[in-house]
Amino acid sequence: MKKLLLAAALAAPLIASCATTAPPVALSAEAQRLSGHARILGSDAFEGRAPATPAEEKATAYIVQQMRGEGLQPGGQIRNGARSWTQDVPLGRFEIDGPVAASYTVGGKTRALAQGDDIAIRAAQTNADRVTIANAPIVFIGYGVNAPERNWDDFKGADLRGKVALVLVNDPDYETGAGDFGGKAMTYYGRWTYKYEEAARRGLAGILVIHETAPASYGWATVKNSNTNTQFDIVRDNPSAVHVPMEGWVQRDVAVEMFRKAGLDFDALKKEAQTRAFRPVVLSGETFSTDFPVNHTWIVSKNVVGVVPGTQRPDETVIYTAHWDHLGVGQPDTKGDRIYNGALDNGTGMAMLLELGRLFAASPHPARSVVFMAVTAEEKGLLGSEYYAANPLYPLEKTVAEINMDAMGVWGRARDMYVPGQSGVTLQDELAARLLADGRKLAPDPTPQDGMFYRSDHFSLAKRGVPAISVRSGVDLLNGGEAAGKAAWADYYASRYHQPGDEWNPGWDLSGEVEDTNLLWRWGEDLANSSRWPGWHEGSEFKAIRDASATARNGG
């Protein structure tokens, strides 16, 4: 109770400032409000906003209080005959409950691998109480891709059951920038999530992704922090269908050493893995062992949902999303700080979500409903949005669009915005037109190799056919141009992303976030007052799924 009172006390100044009886003459997003939300959600009092901790109670209570104070109505699941403010998201929680023993043996000599330094093993998500792998053969599987539509098979029928695989991160095209996987632009085959899923389909005992900073798009600190803490998954009937007993990452230098001791050349085999001719390579005479206990429990987290009901077609919805969670309390940094505040990721996106709710609530309500959803467990694998997409509160076939906001810029106004990845959704064309009308531009994704299209919550709905898009603040800053923008983002990813240093800064310039919020508001109003249905371009992998539900949108 004291924790909820603390959240209420922190929220009170903003609630009071939002409780207006009439919209201002010139309604607009406000930098002070945006900064205030990010400051509070990113404060130490919210302990990094990890799901299934007391910090979740604080964060969700704050969000509900803000939505209520802004004039939104409850938009969550129906309880006792009425909409509530939340949607229950049942999750499995998995924690390594003791020391991790890991090693590899070759030529009768065993080399111990230190958890967090040499290797980053995740808590097993197979519902096992303990994971024990003893002297399993080690095999290199290249990029671990099976893509029949691209005539690509890294496995060539090899029996991998019971083995531990080493796999490269990203796609076979990453190094050369050309080939069958879109060049530098990452496909889903390049994501570590796909590689884990494929490992389960192959019956492997374990899989280790070889970490290299450039193709992964983040350093070892991010890998360590994300993988050695508590893991979550949606509750599954058969978790072994998508998870192997051991999933993790290994430092590149350690992998090179393992190859060398097996008489293999890592760089030569990596180059071979970029061709269709590649076949799995056993690290002859080398085995891997690990042993660690796992504590697994079932918890219920929350998506928080507010709505402005439509005046004419309330069953048709425009959805804005942002994730409220971050990494919580974890390993200390060099300063001893253990709180992973997540002020930029995603305090800034949450600030925009709440400010958009205020703007819509203070304006004439549109024809279609507008939903504002703060989703949980994004940092655990897009789980809150994945659960919503599998158990929607509003029919997916009548969801007009989803606009997602995740880690927005704090370095001032920009001449551009961008969309992670080339999604093929017509919303991207609409955004480009709106930016052009404002004298700005839609810039190409500056890092298509990072696979950001698959790393934000819009993807959970997009893969089910819903026109969904994630937006990012621009890079071409009015103050300093592209050089300044790229340098700012590069510094953030190197020094603060998924680290305790991601804290609110009074020196942030949120004029750009104000401009972007206003643009998304006007765009959402237009969508909600129109009769049009955005869709997917020809060639998109999601077009057929959306087209299959066309009857529901055409009065059928």
Backbone torsions as a table, in degrees:
resi	resn	phi	psi	omega
1	MET	NA	-41.2	178.8
2	LYS	-60.4	-35.3	-179.4
3	LYS	-68.6	-37.6	177.7
4	LEU	-68.5	-36.0	177.4
5	LEU	-66.4	-35.6	176.6
6	LEU	-62.6	-44.1	178.5
7	ALA	-61.7	-40.2	-179.9
8	ALA	-65.3	-38.8	179.8
9	ALA	-65.7	-41.6	177.1
10	LEU	-63.7	-35.5	-175.7
11	ALA	-78.3	-23.5	-169.5
12	ALA	-53.0	-45.4	-178.6
13	PRO	-60.5	-39.5	-179.2
14	LEU	-74.5	-35.3	178.0
15	ILE	-61.8	-44.3	-179.7
16	ALA	-62.7	-40.8	-178.2
17	SER	-69.2	-23.2	-178.6
18	CYS	-88.3	-15.0	-172.0
19	ALA	-84.7	73.7	178.2
20	THR	-100.9	150.5	-179.3
21	THR	-91.3	-15.3	179.5
22	ALA	-149.0	145.6	-179.7
23	PRO	-65.9	147.7	177.0
24	PRO	-64.1	163.3	-177.6
25	VAL	-59.8	-45.1	179.4
26	ALA	-116.3	86.8	-176.1
27	LEU	-68.2	133.3	-178.2
28	SER	-159.8	155.0	169.2
29	ALA	-62.0	152.3	-176.3
30	GLU	-127.7	130.8	-177.3
31	ALA	-61.3	-36.6	-178.4
32	GLN	-64.2	-40.3	177.9
33	ARG	-67.0	-45.2	179.4
34	LEU	-59.1	-46.2	-180.0
35	SER	-64.3	-39.4	-179.3
36	GLY	-63.4	-43.0	178.0
37	HIS	-62.8	-46.3	-179.1
38	ALA	-65.4	-37.0	179.7
39	ARG	-64.0	-46.3	-177.1
40	ILE	-69.6	-49.9	-178.9
41	LEU	-65.0	-29.0	-179.8
42	GLY	-93.9	9.9	-178.8
43	SER	-80.1	160.7	177.3
44	ASP	-60.3	-27.3	-179.5
45	ALA	-61.2	-24.7	-179.4
46	PHE	-96.5	3.8	165.3
47	GLU	50.3	33.7	177.0
48	GLY	79.8	3.0	170.2
49	ARG	53.4	46.1	176.8
50	ALA	-77.9	138.5	175.2
51	PRO	-60.0	150.2	174.2
52	ALA	63.8	31.0	172.7
53	THR	-129.0	167.8	174.7
54	PRO	-55.3	-26.8	178.7
55	ALA	-64.0	-29.6	176.5
56	GLU	-63.7	-41.1	179.0
57	GLU	-59.8	-42.4	179.2
58	LYS	-64.1	-47.7	-175.3
59	ALA	-65.7	-47.9	-177.6
60	THR	-68.2	-35.3	176.7
61	ALA	-63.4	-41.8	178.6
62	TYR	-61.4	-45.1	-177.7
63	ILE	-64.8	-44.2	178.1
64	VAL	-60.6	-46.3	-179.9
65	GLN	-59.5	-39.8	179.1
66	GLN	-67.5	-46.0	-179.9
67	MET	-61.3	-44.0	179.0
68	ARG	-63.1	-44.3	-179.1
69	GLY	-65.9	-27.3	179.2
70	GLU	-78.3	-14.5	-179.9
71	GLY	100.7	9.5	175.2
72	LEU	-74.3	161.8	174.4
73	GLN	-105.4	154.7	177.6
74	PRO	-58.3	134.3	-178.4
75	GLY	-125.7	12.6	-176.5
76	GLY	-86.0	-157.6	-175.5
77	GLN	-71.0	156.7	-178.2
78	ILE	-80.2	125.2	176.2
79	ARG	-129.0	130.0	-179.5
80	ASN	53.1	39.4	174.0
81	GLY	82.0	4.7	-178.0
82	ALA	-139.9	155.1	176.4
83	ARG	-65.1	137.2	174.1
84	SER	-103.3	-177.6	-179.7
85	TRP	-88.6	-7.6	-172.3
86	THR	-134.9	164.9	169.5
87	GLN	-122.6	125.6	176.4
88	ASP	-66.8	136.4	177.5
89	VAL	-125.7	95.6	-179.9
90	PRO	-71.5	130.2	-176.2
91	LEU	-134.1	151.5	166.8
92	GLY	-90.1	135.7	178.0
93	ARG	-113.4	129.6	-172.7
94	PHE	-129.3	126.0	-178.7
95	GLU	-132.6	137.0	171.9
96	ILE	-71.4	122.5	-168.6
97	ASP	-108.8	52.9	-178.9
98	GLY	151.3	-174.3	-178.4
99	PRO	-68.5	151.7	176.0
100	VAL	-103.5	116.7	173.2
101	ALA	-95.9	123.7	179.1
102	ALA	-144.0	142.0	-179.2
103	SER	-164.8	164.0	167.6
104	TYR	-129.4	151.1	-176.1
105	THR	-124.9	134.6	176.5
106	VAL	-149.8	135.9	179.6
107	GLY	60.0	30.8	179.0
108	GLY	79.7	-0.5	-179.9
109	LYS	-110.9	135.0	-177.7
110	THR	-107.2	133.4	179.3
111	ARG	-115.6	114.0	179.9
112	ALA	-70.8	144.5	178.1
113	LEU	-116.4	125.3	-175.2
114	ALA	-85.4	124.4	176.5
115	GLN	-61.6	128.2	179.7
116	GLY	93.7	-27.3	179.7
117	ASP	-105.1	-55.8	178.9
118	ASP	-90.1	-31.4	-168.9
119	ILE	-145.6	153.6	176.5
120	ALA	-133.8	93.8	-178.2
121	ILE	-92.5	133.4	179.7
122	ARG	-85.7	152.6	171.7
123	ALA	-61.2	129.0	-176.7
124	ALA	-61.7	138.0	-177.7
125	GLN	-110.1	29.0	-178.3
126	THR	-100.6	7.6	-178.0
127	ASN	72.2	16.1	177.1
128	ALA	-83.3	146.2	176.6
129	ASP	-80.8	-21.2	-179.1
130	ARG	-153.8	144.8	175.4
131	VAL	-114.2	123.0	177.1
132	THR	-131.6	118.2	174.5
133	ILE	-121.4	121.4	-175.4
134	ALA	-117.0	112.9	173.1
135	ASN	52.7	49.3	177.4
136	ALA	-78.7	137.4	174.6
137	PRO	-58.3	147.8	-179.2
138	ILE	-108.7	136.0	-178.8
139	VAL	-136.2	137.4	175.4
140	PHE	-92.5	123.8	-175.8
141	ILE	-113.1	25.1	177.7
142	GLY	63.9	-127.2	177.5
143	TYR	-91.5	-1.4	175.4
144	GLY	64.5	38.4	-173.3
145	VAL	-109.6	133.8	168.3
146	ASN	-124.2	102.5	-175.1
147	ALA	-129.7	85.4	-177.6
148	PRO	-57.6	-36.1	-178.3
149	GLU	-67.3	-15.4	177.1
150	ARG	-109.6	8.8	-179.0
151	ASN	55.3	46.3	-175.5
152	TRP	-130.0	127.8	179.8
153	ASP	-146.2	106.2	179.3
154	ASP	-78.3	-7.5	-170.8
155	PHE	-99.7	-32.3	175.3
156	LYS	50.8	35.8	176.0
157	GLY	75.8	9.0	-178.1
158	ALA	-64.9	141.8	177.1
159	ASP	-85.1	109.5	-175.9
160	LEU	-106.4	3.5	-175.5
161	ARG	-58.6	129.0	177.7
162	GLY	81.7	-1.4	-179.4
163	LYS	-94.6	165.9	172.9
164	VAL	-110.3	126.8	-174.6
165	ALA	-103.1	144.2	166.6
166	LEU	-104.9	132.9	-174.5
167	VAL	-137.1	144.8	177.8
168	LEU	-80.6	148.2	178.0
169	VAL	-87.0	155.0	179.7
170	ASN	74.0	-163.6	-174.3
171	ASP	-100.8	163.5	175.7
172	PRO	-61.0	-21.7	-178.6
173	ASP	-83.0	-10.7	-168.2
174	TYR	-56.8	-45.4	-174.7
175	GLU	-67.2	-40.5	-174.9
176	THR	-93.1	-24.0	-178.6
177	GLY	80.3	8.1	179.5
178	ALA	-147.8	152.4	177.8
179	GLY	144.7	-151.5	-171.7
180	ASP	-91.2	0.6	-175.2
181	PHE	-121.1	30.5	173.6
182	GLY	82.2	18.0	179.3
183	GLY	67.6	-135.1	-178.2
184	LYS	-69.0	-24.1	-177.9
185	ALA	-71.2	118.2	-177.0
186	MET	-68.3	138.2	169.9
187	THR	-96.2	176.4	178.6
188	TYR	-64.7	-24.5	177.7
189	TYR	-63.3	-22.0	-179.6
190	GLY	-84.1	-12.5	-177.4
191	ARG	-78.6	141.4	179.2
192	TRP	-61.8	-28.5	178.1
193	THR	-61.4	-42.3	177.3
194	TYR	-62.5	-42.6	-175.7
195	LYS	-64.1	-37.3	175.4
196	TYR	-65.0	-43.9	-179.4
197	GLU	-62.0	-42.2	179.9
198	GLU	-66.5	-36.4	177.3
199	ALA	-60.0	-39.8	178.2
200	ALA	-65.0	-41.4	179.3
201	ARG	-63.2	-26.2	-177.3
202	ARG	-92.4	-4.1	177.7
203	GLY	76.5	24.2	178.5
204	LEU	-68.9	153.1	174.2
205	ALA	-81.1	-28.9	-179.2
206	GLY	-164.8	162.6	178.1
207	ILE	-145.3	136.4	177.1
208	LEU	-123.6	121.3	175.9
209	VAL	-81.8	128.6	179.8
210	ILE	-78.2	116.6	-176.3
211	HIS	-80.6	125.9	168.1
212	GLU	-133.6	128.8	-169.4
213	THR	-58.6	-47.3	-174.7
214	ALA	-64.1	-55.0	-179.9
215	PRO	-69.0	-25.1	176.5
216	ALA	-77.2	-30.8	-178.5
217	SER	80.6	10.3	174.4
218	TYR	-154.6	158.0	-176.7
219	GLY	-81.7	178.9	-177.9
220	TRP	-64.6	-30.7	179.8
221	ALA	-59.0	-39.1	178.1
222	THR	-66.7	-42.9	178.3
223	VAL	-60.6	-47.6	-178.8
224	LYS	-61.3	-49.2	-175.5
225	ASN	-66.9	-34.2	-175.9
226	SER	-81.4	-24.5	-171.5
227	ASN	-107.2	-19.6	-177.3
228	THR	-97.4	2.6	176.9
229	ASN	-101.3	-167.5	-178.3
230	THR	-62.7	136.5	178.1
231	GLN	-109.2	150.9	178.9
232	PHE	-131.6	156.6	171.5
233	ASP	-152.5	157.3	171.6
234	ILE	-66.5	153.8	-179.0
235	VAL	-68.7	124.9	-175.8
236	ARG	-120.3	145.0	175.5
237	ASP	-69.4	-36.0	-177.2
238	ASN	-136.0	78.7	-175.7
239	PRO	-62.1	-25.2	-179.6
240	SER	-68.5	-12.0	176.8
241	ALA	-71.9	-21.2	-178.0
242	VAL	-126.0	-6.7	-179.3
243	HIS	-129.9	140.1	170.4
244	VAL	-95.6	165.0	-177.7
245	PRO	-56.9	-37.6	179.9
246	MET	-126.0	123.3	174.9
247	GLU	-124.8	139.7	179.9
248	GLY	-178.9	-171.2	-179.8
249	TRP	-126.8	157.7	176.6
250	VAL	-136.4	142.7	178.4
251	GLN	-61.9	143.4	-179.1
252	ARG	-56.7	-45.7	-177.4
253	ASP	-60.2	-36.7	177.7
254	VAL	-67.3	-42.2	178.4
255	ALA	-62.5	-42.9	178.2
256	VAL	-59.2	-41.9	178.0
257	GLU	-62.0	-42.3	179.7
258	MET	-62.9	-41.8	177.7
259	PHE	-62.8	-47.7	-175.8
260	ARG	-60.7	-42.0	-178.6
261	LYS	-69.8	-17.4	174.8
262	ALA	-95.5	9.4	178.4
263	GLY	76.9	24.9	-176.3
264	LEU	-117.9	153.0	178.9
265	ASP	-103.2	110.7	-176.9
266	PHE	-58.1	-48.9	-175.9
267	ASP	-63.6	-39.2	179.4
268	ALA	-66.0	-42.0	180.0
269	LEU	-71.3	-32.4	176.2
270	LYS	-63.7	-41.2	178.2
271	LYS	-65.3	-40.6	178.4
272	GLU	-63.9	-34.1	-179.2
273	ALA	-66.3	-13.7	178.5
274	GLN	-85.5	8.1	179.9
275	THR	-123.2	159.5	177.5
276	ARG	-67.6	-17.9	-176.8
277	ALA	-75.9	-11.2	-175.1
278	PHE	-59.5	141.2	173.6
279	ARG	-131.4	150.9	179.0
280	PRO	-55.1	141.7	-177.5
281	VAL	-120.9	120.5	177.4
282	VAL	-79.6	134.9	174.2
283	LEU	-80.9	91.7	-169.4
284	SER	-56.6	129.9	176.2
285	GLY	75.6	8.9	-175.1
286	GLU	-117.2	136.5	179.9
287	THR	-131.8	160.8	-179.2
288	PHE	-122.8	142.5	177.7
289	SER	-136.5	147.0	173.1
290	THR	-155.2	155.3	177.9
291	ASP	-153.8	127.8	177.4
292	PHE	-161.8	145.4	177.5
293	PRO	-84.9	152.7	-178.9
294	VAL	-130.5	131.7	172.6
295	ASN	-103.9	121.6	-179.5
296	HIS	-126.3	132.3	-179.8
297	THR	-136.7	168.3	178.9
298	TRP	-111.5	132.4	-179.2
299	ILE	-132.8	169.2	175.0
300	VAL	-123.8	116.7	175.2
301	SER	-98.1	-176.9	-174.1
302	LYS	-134.4	133.9	157.0
303	ASN	-89.1	138.9	177.7
304	VAL	-105.3	130.4	-170.7
305	VAL	-134.2	124.1	171.1
306	GLY	-118.9	161.4	-175.8
307	VAL	-147.7	145.9	163.5
308	VAL	-106.4	106.0	-174.9
309	PRO	-64.9	141.8	177.0
310	GLY	-71.1	148.2	-177.3
311	THR	-86.9	-21.1	-176.5
312	GLN	-122.1	-43.0	-177.4
313	ARG	-130.7	68.7	-173.6
314	PRO	-65.4	-17.5	179.5
315	ASP	-79.3	-9.3	175.7
316	GLU	-99.2	131.0	-169.8
317	THR	-127.9	140.4	165.1
318	VAL	-105.7	126.9	-174.2
319	ILE	-115.8	129.7	167.6
320	TYR	-104.3	137.6	179.3
321	THR	-132.7	153.1	169.7
322	ALA	-158.3	148.7	-179.6
323	HIS	-92.9	137.3	-178.6
324	TRP	-89.9	-16.9	-171.1
325	ASP	-86.4	162.2	167.6
326	HIS	-143.6	-153.2	-167.8
327	LEU	-93.6	-6.5	175.7
328	GLY	77.2	-140.7	-179.6
329	VAL	-105.9	128.9	-175.3
330	GLY	-145.0	-150.0	-178.7
331	GLN	-63.7	139.4	-179.4
332	PRO	-71.2	149.5	173.2
333	ASP	-86.2	-169.9	-176.1
334	THR	-65.4	-18.5	178.4
335	LYS	-94.7	-0.8	-179.0
336	GLY	85.9	6.1	-179.4
337	ASP	-78.2	125.8	-176.8
338	ARG	-111.2	-1.6	-177.4
339	ILE	-95.9	121.1	179.5
340	TYR	-93.7	85.7	-165.8
341	ASN	-63.8	-36.6	180.0
342	GLY	61.1	42.8	-178.9
343	ALA	-69.3	-42.3	175.8
344	LEU	-82.5	-41.3	-179.1
345	ASP	-112.0	90.6	10.7
346	ASN	-131.9	41.9	175.2
347	GLY	-58.3	-33.5	-179.6
348	THR	-71.0	-41.5	177.5
349	GLY	-66.6	-39.4	176.8
350	MET	-64.2	-38.5	177.9
351	ALA	-60.3	-41.8	177.9
352	MET	-65.7	-41.1	-179.9
353	LEU	-60.2	-46.2	-179.2
354	LEU	-68.1	-37.5	178.9
355	GLU	-69.5	-36.3	174.8
356	LEU	-63.4	-40.5	176.6
357	GLY	-59.2	-42.8	177.9
358	ARG	-62.4	-43.2	-178.1
359	LEU	-64.8	-43.4	179.4
360	PHE	-67.2	-41.4	-178.1
361	ALA	-66.2	-29.5	-178.2
362	ALA	-88.3	1.0	-178.0
363	SER	-112.2	164.5	172.7
364	PRO	-56.0	132.6	-176.1
365	HIS	-68.7	138.0	-176.6
366	PRO	-79.7	176.5	-178.2
367	ALA	-67.5	-41.3	178.7
368	ARG	-96.1	158.5	177.1
369	SER	-75.1	148.1	175.8
370	VAL	-121.1	123.8	-175.0
371	VAL	-109.1	138.4	179.4
372	PHE	-121.2	111.0	-171.0
373	MET	-123.2	119.4	173.3
374	ALA	-96.5	110.3	-172.1
375	VAL	-96.2	151.9	179.6
376	THR	-94.0	164.3	165.6
377	ALA	56.7	31.7	172.4
378	GLU	-63.1	-41.5	-177.5
379	GLU	-69.2	-11.0	178.2
380	LYS	-99.9	9.0	178.2
381	GLY	117.6	35.0	178.2
382	LEU	60.5	36.5	-169.2
383	LEU	-75.3	-36.7	178.7
384	GLY	-64.7	-44.1	178.2
385	SER	-71.4	-33.8	177.8
386	GLU	-64.1	-41.9	178.9
387	TYR	-66.2	-42.8	178.2
388	TYR	-60.1	-44.5	-177.8
389	ALA	-63.1	-32.7	177.7
390	ALA	-82.4	-20.9	-178.7
391	ASN	-136.4	65.0	-171.4
392	PRO	-67.9	141.8	173.9
393	LEU	-79.9	-24.1	179.0
394	TYR	-130.0	135.4	-172.2
395	PRO	-53.9	130.2	-180.0
396	LEU	-62.4	-35.4	-176.9
397	GLU	-68.0	-19.4	177.2
398	LYS	-111.7	17.9	170.7
399	THR	-84.7	114.1	-175.0
400	VAL	-66.2	-45.3	-176.6
401	ALA	-166.3	154.6	168.0
402	GLU	-121.5	130.1	176.8
403	ILE	-118.1	116.8	-175.0
404	ASN	-108.1	143.4	179.9
405	MET	-125.8	124.0	-174.4
406	ASP	-145.6	111.8	176.5
407	ALA	60.2	81.2	-177.2
408	MET	-93.6	161.3	-174.7
409	GLY	-72.4	148.6	-178.3
410	VAL	-128.5	28.4	-174.3
411	TRP	-119.9	24.6	174.9
412	GLY	99.1	-177.7	-176.7
413	ARG	-67.6	150.1	179.5
414	ALA	-130.8	153.8	178.4
415	ARG	-79.1	-3.4	-172.1
416	ASP	-145.6	170.9	162.8
417	MET	-135.5	169.2	174.4
418	TYR	-145.7	162.5	179.2
419	VAL	-116.7	122.3	179.0
420	PRO	-60.8	121.9	178.2
421	GLY	78.2	160.9	176.2
422	GLN	-97.6	94.0	-167.4
423	SER	-79.8	-27.5	-174.9
424	GLY	82.8	6.9	179.5
425	VAL	-88.4	139.7	-177.4
426	THR	-68.6	-15.9	173.5
427	LEU	-57.5	-31.5	179.4
428	GLN	-64.0	-37.8	177.4
429	ASP	-67.4	-40.1	178.9
430	GLU	-63.0	-42.7	179.4
431	LEU	-63.2	-41.2	178.7
432	ALA	-60.2	-41.8	-179.6
433	ALA	-66.2	-39.5	-179.8
434	ARG	-67.5	-41.4	177.1
435	LEU	-62.4	-42.5	179.7
436	LEU	-60.9	-40.4	179.3
437	ALA	-64.1	-25.6	178.1
438	ASP	-92.7	7.5	-178.8
439	GLY	76.8	22.9	179.6
440	ARG	-120.8	-168.8	-177.7
441	LYS	-147.9	157.1	170.8
442	LEU	-93.8	110.7	-177.8
443	ALA	-84.5	154.8	174.2
444	PRO	-66.8	154.3	176.3
445	ASP	-55.8	119.5	-177.8
446	PRO	-70.0	-19.3	-179.5
447	THR	-135.7	65.7	-178.7
448	PRO	-61.3	-22.0	179.8
449	GLN	-70.6	-13.1	-178.2
450	ASP	-80.5	-12.3	178.1
451	GLY	65.2	35.9	-175.8
452	MET	-67.2	-20.5	177.2
453	PHE	-58.7	-29.8	-176.0
454	TYR	-97.4	7.0	-171.3
455	ARG	-119.5	13.7	176.8
456	SER	-130.4	162.9	-168.7
457	ASP	-65.6	-20.6	178.3
458	HIS	-60.7	-27.2	-174.8
459	PHE	-62.9	-32.0	-179.8
460	SER	-60.9	-36.7	178.2
461	LEU	-85.3	-36.8	-178.3
462	ALA	-58.9	-41.4	-176.9
463	LYS	-71.3	-8.3	173.0
464	ARG	-103.9	12.7	172.7
465	GLY	95.6	-11.4	-179.0
466	VAL	-67.9	130.3	174.6
467	PRO	-60.6	109.4	-172.3
468	ALA	-136.9	144.3	-174.7
469	ILE	-147.7	144.3	172.5
470	SER	-112.2	133.0	-176.7
471	VAL	-110.3	150.0	177.7
472	ARG	-131.7	148.8	175.4
473	SER	-64.1	156.9	-174.7
474	GLY	-73.8	170.3	-179.3
475	VAL	-109.4	-28.2	-177.8
476	ASP	-83.4	84.5	-173.9
477	LEU	-73.2	144.2	175.5
478	LEU	-62.0	-31.8	178.6
479	ASN	-104.5	89.3	175.9
480	GLY	113.1	-11.0	175.4
481	GLY	69.3	-161.9	-176.7
482	GLU	-64.2	-34.3	-178.8
483	ALA	-59.9	-44.1	-179.9
484	ALA	-69.0	-41.9	-179.7
485	GLY	-64.0	-46.6	179.9
486	LYS	-64.5	-38.2	179.7
487	ALA	-65.7	-39.3	-179.9
488	ALA	-64.3	-46.6	179.8
489	TRP	-66.8	-40.0	179.6
490	ALA	-62.2	-41.0	178.6
491	ASP	-65.0	-40.9	179.7
492	TYR	-61.8	-49.5	-177.3
493	TYR	-65.7	-32.5	-179.2
494	ALA	-78.0	-34.3	-168.2
495	SER	-111.1	-22.5	-172.0
496	ARG	-132.5	-25.0	-176.9
497	TYR	-57.8	123.9	-179.0
498	HIS	56.1	34.0	177.4
499	GLN	-133.5	162.3	-179.7
500	PRO	-59.8	-18.8	-179.0
501	GLY	-74.2	-4.0	178.3
502	ASP	-79.7	77.9	-175.9
503	GLU	-119.1	156.1	175.6
504	TRP	-62.3	143.4	-177.9
505	ASN	-130.6	124.0	179.9
506	PRO	-63.1	-15.4	179.1
507	GLY	-85.7	-0.4	177.5
508	TRP	-57.9	141.0	173.3
509	ASP	-106.9	104.5	-175.4
510	LEU	-98.0	18.3	176.9
511	SER	-62.5	-33.6	177.0
512	GLY	-69.6	-37.6	178.6
513	GLU	-68.3	-34.4	174.2
514	VAL	-60.3	-47.6	-179.1
515	GLU	-62.3	-42.8	-179.4
516	ASP	-68.4	-38.3	178.3
517	THR	-62.8	-44.2	178.7
518	ASN	-61.9	-39.6	179.1
519	LEU	-64.6	-45.3	-179.6
520	LEU	-66.1	-33.2	176.0
521	TRP	-64.2	-51.4	-179.0
522	ARG	-62.4	-39.0	179.0
523	TRP	-64.7	-47.2	178.8
524	GLY	-62.3	-37.4	175.9
525	GLU	-61.8	-42.6	179.5
526	ASP	-62.9	-45.4	178.1
527	LEU	-61.5	-41.1	-175.7
528	ALA	-75.3	-20.2	178.3
529	ASN	-99.4	-2.4	-178.2
530	SER	-96.7	177.5	173.5
531	SER	-112.7	7.9	-175.1
532	ARG	-84.2	156.0	179.3
533	TRP	-121.6	103.6	174.0
534	PRO	-57.9	160.7	-177.9
535	GLY	-150.0	-150.2	-176.5
536	TRP	-125.4	144.6	176.9
537	HIS	-72.6	157.7	173.4
538	GLU	-56.2	138.7	-179.4
539	GLY	96.1	-14.9	177.4
540	SER	-72.7	141.1	-179.7
541	GLU	-70.1	-10.8	-177.1
542	PHE	-103.6	-5.5	-175.2
543	LYS	-64.0	-45.1	-176.8
544	ALA	-63.1	-36.8	179.6
545	ILE	-64.2	-44.3	179.6
546	ARG	-67.4	-42.8	-178.6
547	ASP	-60.7	-30.8	-177.7
548	ALA	-65.4	-20.4	-179.6
549	SER	-104.9	17.1	-175.8
550	ALA	-60.9	-34.3	-177.7
551	THR	-58.0	-38.5	-179.1
552	ALA	-64.1	-26.5	-179.5
553	ARG	-91.2	-10.2	-176.5
554	ASN	-110.3	26.5	175.7
555	GLY	82.9	9.1	-178.4
556	GLY	-82.5	NA	NA
